[in-house]
Amino acid sequence: MRVLISGSSGFIGSALVSHLESTGHDVTRLARSRSGVNESSVFWDPERGELDPANLNGFDAVIHLGGESMTSHRWSQAQKDRIHNSRVNSTELLARAFQTATDPPSVFLCASASGFYGDRGDQVLTEGSEPGNDFLSDSTFAWERATDDIASAGVQVCNLRFGLILGQSGGVLARLLPIFRLGFGGRLASGRQYVSWISRRDTVRAIEHILTNDSMSGPVIVSSPNPVTNTEFTSTLGKAVRRPAFFRVPKLALKITQGEVTDVVLASVRMQPSVLTESGFVFDHADLATALAWALNDY
């Protein structure tokens, strides 16, 4: 397939490009710098609303992975606006391009997030579960709704609700490993909150599976079928790096250092990838210990 990808230099995107090319797909990148455009990339500027619809012609699929990090900064109102606008506005720009291209792609995969659900305790969450009622839930809901116009035009649209993606070179492990390797790791607050996770390898395999499966549409949870509590996650990570993980980070300490982002860090999200597993996808790393053993060698 001829595939156009945004966010191709990111933690997920870089691995996805490599994986798709290794399995025979023809990948082109959406680039934000005009000077970086070459035969394997096309220019767009989602902040300025710049994308030539003709650049979508001839592609079989678009995969949209771009967006401001949710947890890289404290949440001022300006940062909340950046998080929301970077996702919704860029998706709306792609939707307009789909509608006016003369030969648009037939598949559109758009990143989404477990933040759709909010803090749900030990409730088992599937694709059919209702959204939460906090800022991130509202923003993620709007992000998914921004794809509706593409779907109404007959394009196969999937919203990829990612769990925490595990790989050593980025994501949550890049922040946690230095702490845990020093022996200072441990649970966050009560530790009872659920963590939905997936290895980066299974992430890119799942995306290709969805990409090439024309029977899938709508929300798709991209996460292991075996979510764990934060206590189990931190304990297993400690064992993986052969260090104790006895410390506890109080909620108050997180509030002082992280502000409102603490609500995301401590949210309990227990997702089950019903659509993905029912479509026949088989995880390489279904349990956390196996995923972490692999992730520690994933560069």
N, C-alpha and C positions, 0 to 999 in steps of 0.2 A: 504493500500500500504506500501511496505518497502521503506523507504526514507532515503537517505544519505544527510546530510546538512553540508555545511561549514559556518563559521561565526555564529555558534550556540549559542555562549555566548554574542553576540552583542545585540544592542537595538532591532533590528528586529528579529534576530535569536532566542533569548531567548523566545520571545513571540510566535514565530512560532512553536518552539518545543513544548511548552506547549499546544498550540491550536491543533496541529496535533495529539498529544498523546491523548488529551481529546476527539477527534472525531474518535479514533480507529486506527490511523495509527501507524506503527512500525518505530520509528525514531532512526537512528544511526548518531553519530556526527563525522565529520572529525576533529581530534585533532592534534595540532602542537607540542605537548609535548609527547614524548614516555612514560614518567612516568605517564601521565594522561590517557593512553589508558586502556580501560576495555571492558567488554562485550557489552557495548552500544556505543563504539567509535572505530575508526580506525585511524592509524597514517598517516599524510602526512606533508611534509615540502615544501611549494610552492616556498620559496626563494632558496632552494637547488635543486628544481626539483625532489623531492622524493615522489613518490606515486606508490605503487604496484598495477598494473592494476587488479590483482586478487581480490583486495578489493572492486571492483565495481560489481563483479559477484553476481547475485541473487537479486540485488536491482531493484525495479520498476522505481525509479526516483532519480535524483541528483538535489539538490537545492544549487546553489553557491551564497553566500551572502558576501563573504570576500572582503577585499580591504582597503587600506589606506584611512583615512578620508580626504575629499577634503578641509576642512576649519579649521582644528585643528591647522595648522601652517602657517606662511607666506610662500609664494611660492619662495623659492630659486630654482635654477636649480636642485639641489639634491632632493628637496621635490617634484618637478614636476616629476622627474624620479621615485620616490617612488610611487607616485599616479598612474602613468601610468603602471609601471612594476607590482605592486601588483595586478592589475586587469587583465592585458593582459597575463602576464606570468602564473598566477595561472589558468586562463581559458584554455590556451594552454596546460598546464600540464594535466588538466582534459580531454581535447580533445584527447591527446595521449593515455590516459588510456582507454577512450571509444573505441578507434580504435583497441586496442590490448587485451582488456578483452574478454574472451571466452563467457561470458553470460552478456553483458552490459545492463544497464537500457534502457528503451524505452522512457524515458522522461528526459529532461534537462531544468531546469529553471535557468536562469542566471540574476543576478541583473544588472541593467543599471541605468540611471539617467536622470533627466530633463536637465542636462547639455549637452545632445546630441544636443539640439536645439540652444544653445547660447542665446544671448539677442535679442528678436524678437518683442519688443514693444507690441502692442495690437493684433497682428496676432494670430488667433486661430490655434493651432497646434494639429495635429492628428498623428497617427502612420505612415501615408504616407508622412508627411512633411519632407523636406530636412534637413540635419544637419547644424549646424552653422559653423563658420570658425575661432574659437578661440582655445586655448590650450585644454580646457576641452571638447569642441565638438569633436576635433580631437581624443582625448584620449578615449572618450566614444564610438565614431565610431569604433575605433580599437578594443575596448573591445567587442563590438557586433560582429565584423567580426571574432574574435577569436573563435566564436561558429560555424562558417560556416562548418568546417570539420565534426563536430558532426552531423549537420543537413544533410549533404550530405551522411552520412552513414545510413540515414533513421530514425534517432532519432527525436522525437517531441521536438523541441527547441523553447523556448519563452524567449525573452529579456525583462525584467521587468523594464520599465522606471518609476521609482518612483518619485513622488512629495515629498515635505517636509512632513515627517512623524511626526505626533503629538502625543506625550505621555509625561507625566510628568517626567518619569525616565530617559530620554535620548533625543538625537536629539536636534532640535532647541529650544524646550521649556525649556529644562534643562538649557540652557544659557540665555534665555529671562526672565523666570519667576522671578528670584531674582531681576532683574532690574525693572520689571513692578510692582512687589509687593511693592517696595520702592517708587513707584510713579514717577519713572524717565523714563518710557517708552515713545515711540513715533515713528513717521515714519522715514524711512531712505531716505535721499536726497529728491527728489521730491515727493516720495510716490506713483507715478503713475505706477510704475512697477508692473506687475502681479506676484502673488504668487500662484503656484499650490501646493496643500496640500492634505493630507489624514490622517485620524486617524489611530493609530497603530492597532486598532481592525479591521478596514476595510482592512488594509494592509494584515494582516494574513488571513483574510477571503477570500480576493481576490486571494492570492497565492494558497490557497487550492482549490478554484474554478477553477483556471487555471490548477492546478495539476491534477484534476480529469476530465477535459474536453478535450477529445482527438481531438476535432475539432479546437483547437487554436494553432497557431504557429506564429513565427516571433515576431516583436516588439509588446508589449502590454503596454499601458500607465496605470499605477497603481496610480491613483490620482482622487480626487473628481471631479465631473462634474461641480462644481461651484468654479472656481478659483476667487480670489479677488485681488484688488490692495493692495499694502503694506499699504496705509493709512487705508483701511478698515480692513486689518488684525490686525494692531496695535491697532486700535480703539476697535475692537471686543475683543481682548485680554485684553485691559484695563478694559472693562466692565466686563469681566469674572472674573477678580481678584478684581473688585470694586475699581479701582484706576484710576486717570486721566492718559491720555497718550498724553500729549500736546507737549512734547519735539520733536525736530527735530535734527537728526544727519546729519550734512553736509557731502557731498561726500568727501570733502578734509580731514575731520577728519578721515573718514574710510580709505582713501588712506594712511594717515600717520600711522595709527595703524595696518592696515591689508595688506597694499601693494596691490599686484595684485589680492589677494583674493577678494578685493572689487568688481571686475568685476563679480564674481559669486554671491556675496551677493546682488548686485543691478540689476542683469540680470532679464529681464521681460520675463516670460515663462507662457503662457496661454494655458495649455494643456486641451484637451478634450479626455476622455477615451472611444473612439468610439468602439474599439474591445471588451472591457470589458462589456460595457453596452449592446451592441448588442448580446452578448453571454448570456444575462439574469441575469447578476449579479446585485443585489440590494444593495445599500449602506445603512448601519445603520446610518451613520453620513454624510448626503449629504450637510448640510449647516455648516458653520464655527462655529457659536455659539453653536450648538449641539455638534460638535466635541470637542470644547474646554471645554465645561461643562463636557463631559465624560473624556477628557484627564487629567483634574485636579484631577481626582480620579484614574488614571491609574498608578499603581506602579509596 
